[in-house]
Amino acid sequence: MFTGIIECLGTVHSLKKEQDNLVISVESSISSKLKVDQSLAHNGVCLTVTSLDKAKNTHTVVAIEETLNKSNLKNIEAGHQINLERGMKLGDRLDGHIVQGHVDQTAVCVKAEEQRGSWVFGFEYDANLHNITIEKGSITVNGVSLTVVNSEGKTFEVAVIPYTFEHTNFSMLKRGDWVNLEFDVIGKYVAKLLKQHS
């Protein structure tokens, strides 16, 4: 379980294909503090640490085919910056919202604009997968907990404060880039219940 409050950026150190899986080595300021078998969100995708190299300050995770099909991890390259968050501790403050680390789908960035000190990003996603956003609802974009604004059909926007922009990979995000989306878990249950009773 995560909160969507990013701890740090990690740099993709190396990538290796193993059959349909992708082995990802990441260098970060928290890699040396991790343990094998620990869960860690990478751009919002919950992955298990499989090995550590404390001398290089790197950790390794494996993304299986299902994960690659549903996330933007299939597009990463060595040198790319990814958002990292360790699982929340019992008793911690929930500063973002409940994030499972289970990416629902990807979206393409269709707007990236600075607006008097903050940034507005717009995204378009495949509405055929029946995920929804609502005004003032929560959304996780590349693992970052954000509030939805201007929700219309298959598009929505988020406003990003300077701190979030500077401490996540939003500072590198541009139009045409693909991001991971995790829709609000409470909203998903409500939507399913309404569908079953309609």
C-alpha positions as CSV (number, residue, x, y, z in Angstrom):
1,M,0.0,0.0,0.0
2,F,1.3,3.5,-1.0
3,T,0.2,7.1,-0.6
4,G,1.2,8.7,-3.9
5,I,3.8,10.9,-2.2
6,I,7.0,10.3,-4.1
7,E,10.2,9.8,-2.0
8,C,12.8,10.4,-4.7
9,L,13.6,10.0,-8.3
10,G,15.6,6.9,-9.5
11,T,17.7,6.6,-12.6
12,V,17.3,3.5,-14.7
13,H,20.8,2.0,-14.6
14,S,20.3,-1.0,-16.9
15,L,17.6,-3.1,-18.6
16,K,17.7,-6.8,-19.5
17,K,15.1,-8.9,-21.2
18,E,14.5,-12.4,-19.8
19,Q,11.9,-14.1,-22.0
20,D,8.8,-12.0,-21.6
21,N,10.0,-10.2,-18.5
22,L,12.1,-7.0,-18.1
23,V,14.8,-6.9,-15.4
24,I,15.2,-3.3,-14.3
25,S,18.2,-2.0,-12.3
26,V,17.6,1.4,-10.7
27,E,20.1,3.7,-9.0
28,S,18.6,6.0,-6.3
29,S,19.2,7.6,-2.9
30,I,17.0,4.9,-1.2
31,S,18.4,1.8,-3.0
32,S,20.9,1.1,-0.2
33,K,18.2,1.2,2.4
34,L,16.0,-1.4,0.7
35,K,15.7,-5.1,1.4
36,V,15.2,-8.0,-1.0
37,D,11.5,-8.9,-1.2
38,Q,10.5,-5.3,-0.3
39,S,7.7,-3.7,-2.3
40,L,8.5,-0.4,-4.1
41,A,6.4,1.7,-6.4
42,H,8.2,2.6,-9.7
43,N,6.2,5.2,-11.6
44,G,3.2,3.9,-9.6
45,V,3.9,0.2,-10.3
46,C,4.4,-2.0,-7.3
47,L,7.4,-4.2,-7.9
48,T,9.4,-6.5,-5.6
49,V,13.1,-5.9,-5.0
50,T,14.9,-9.0,-6.2
51,S,18.5,-8.0,-5.6
52,L,20.7,-5.1,-4.3
53,D,24.1,-3.8,-5.2
54,K,25.0,-1.5,-2.3
55,A,28.4,-0.6,-3.9
56,K,26.6,0.9,-6.9
57,N,23.6,2.0,-4.8
58,T,21.2,0.1,-7.1
59,H,18.3,-2.3,-6.7
60,T,16.8,-4.6,-9.2
61,V,13.2,-5.5,-9.9
62,V,11.4,-7.6,-12.5
63,A,8.4,-6.5,-14.5
64,I,6.4,-9.4,-16.0
65,E,4.6,-9.3,-19.3
66,E,1.2,-8.3,-17.7
67,T,2.8,-5.4,-16.0
68,L,4.6,-4.2,-19.2
69,N,1.3,-4.4,-21.2
70,K,-0.5,-2.2,-18.7
71,S,2.2,0.3,-17.9
72,N,4.7,2.7,-19.4
73,L,7.6,0.6,-18.1
74,K,7.8,-1.1,-21.5
75,N,9.0,2.3,-22.9
76,I,11.7,3.1,-20.4
77,E,15.4,3.3,-21.3
78,A,18.7,3.4,-19.4
79,G,19.0,7.0,-18.1
80,H,15.3,7.6,-17.7
81,Q,14.1,9.1,-14.4
82,I,11.3,7.2,-12.5
83,N,9.3,8.1,-9.4
84,L,10.0,5.9,-6.4
85,E,8.0,5.4,-3.2
86,R,8.4,2.7,-0.5
87,G,5.3,1.1,1.0
88,M,3.6,3.1,3.8
89,K,4.2,2.1,7.4
90,L,1.3,1.2,9.6
91,G,0.5,4.4,11.6
92,D,1.9,6.8,9.0
93,R,-0.1,9.8,8.0
94,L,-1.9,9.3,4.7
95,D,-0.8,12.5,3.0
96,G,-1.9,11.5,-0.5
97,H,-4.6,8.9,-0.9
98,I,-4.9,5.1,-0.9
99,V,-2.7,3.8,-3.7
100,Q,-2.3,0.1,-4.4
101,G,0.5,0.2,-6.9
102,H,-1.7,-1.6,-9.4
103,V,-1.7,0.4,-12.6
104,D,-5.0,0.3,-14.5
105,Q,-3.9,1.7,-17.8
106,T,-1.7,4.2,-19.5
107,A,-2.6,7.7,-20.8
108,V,-0.9,10.1,-23.2
109,C,0.0,13.6,-22.1
110,V,-1.9,16.1,-24.3
111,K,-1.2,19.3,-22.4
112,A,1.8,20.5,-20.4
113,E,1.6,24.2,-19.6
114,E,3.1,26.5,-16.9
115,Q,0.5,28.8,-15.4
116,R,1.9,31.5,-13.1
117,G,4.0,29.3,-11.0
118,S,2.2,26.0,-11.2
119,W,1.8,23.5,-14.1
120,V,-1.2,22.1,-15.7
121,F,-1.0,18.7,-17.4
122,G,-3.8,17.1,-19.4
123,F,-4.1,13.4,-20.2
124,E,-6.2,11.3,-22.6
125,Y,-6.9,7.6,-21.9
126,D,-8.9,4.7,-23.5
127,A,-12.4,5.1,-22.1
128,N,-13.3,1.6,-23.4
129,L,-11.7,0.2,-20.3
130,H,-14.5,1.8,-18.2
131,N,-12.3,3.7,-15.8
132,I,-13.6,7.1,-14.8
133,T,-12.4,10.3,-13.3
134,I,-14.4,12.9,-11.4
135,E,-13.8,16.6,-10.6
136,K,-11.9,16.9,-7.3
137,G,-11.4,13.1,-7.2
138,S,-8.1,11.4,-6.7
139,I,-5.9,10.0,-9.5
140,T,-2.4,8.5,-9.4
141,V,-0.2,9.6,-12.4
142,N,3.2,7.9,-12.5
143,G,2.7,7.1,-8.8
144,V,1.9,10.7,-7.8
145,S,-1.3,11.3,-5.9
146,L,-3.1,14.2,-7.6
147,T,-6.5,15.9,-7.7
148,V,-8.5,15.7,-10.9
149,V,-9.7,19.0,-12.5
150,N,-11.6,19.4,-15.8
151,S,-12.7,15.8,-16.1
152,E,-14.5,15.3,-19.5
153,G,-15.1,11.8,-20.9
154,K,-11.7,10.3,-21.7
155,T,-9.6,13.3,-20.7
156,F,-8.8,15.1,-17.4
157,E,-6.3,17.6,-16.1
158,V,-4.2,17.9,-13.0
159,A,-2.5,21.0,-11.4
160,V,1.0,20.4,-10.1
161,I,2.6,22.6,-7.5
162,P,6.3,23.6,-7.8
163,Y,7.5,21.2,-5.2
164,T,5.9,18.2,-6.9
165,F,7.1,19.4,-10.3
166,E,10.7,19.7,-9.1
167,H,10.8,16.4,-7.1
168,T,9.1,14.0,-9.6
169,N,9.5,13.2,-13.2
170,F,6.7,15.7,-14.0
171,S,9.6,18.1,-14.7
172,M,10.5,16.0,-17.7
173,L,7.0,15.2,-18.9
174,K,6.0,16.6,-22.3
175,R,3.1,16.2,-24.8
176,G,3.1,12.8,-26.4
177,D,4.7,11.1,-23.4
178,W,2.9,8.1,-21.9
179,V,2.1,7.8,-18.1
180,N,0.7,5.2,-15.8
181,L,-2.7,5.7,-14.3
182,E,-4.2,4.2,-11.2
183,F,-7.8,5.3,-10.7
184,D,-9.2,5.8,-7.2
185,V,-9.9,2.4,-5.6
186,I,-13.0,3.6,-3.9
187,G,-14.4,5.0,-7.1
188,K,-13.7,1.7,-8.9
189,Y,-15.7,-0.3,-6.4
190,V,-18.6,2.2,-6.6
191,A,-18.6,2.1,-10.4
192,K,-18.6,-1.7,-10.4
193,L,-21.5,-1.8,-7.9
194,L,-23.5,0.7,-10.0
195,K,-22.8,-1.3,-13.1
196,Q,-24.0,-4.6,-11.5
197,H,-27.3,-3.0,-10.3
198,S,-28.1,-1.1,-13.6
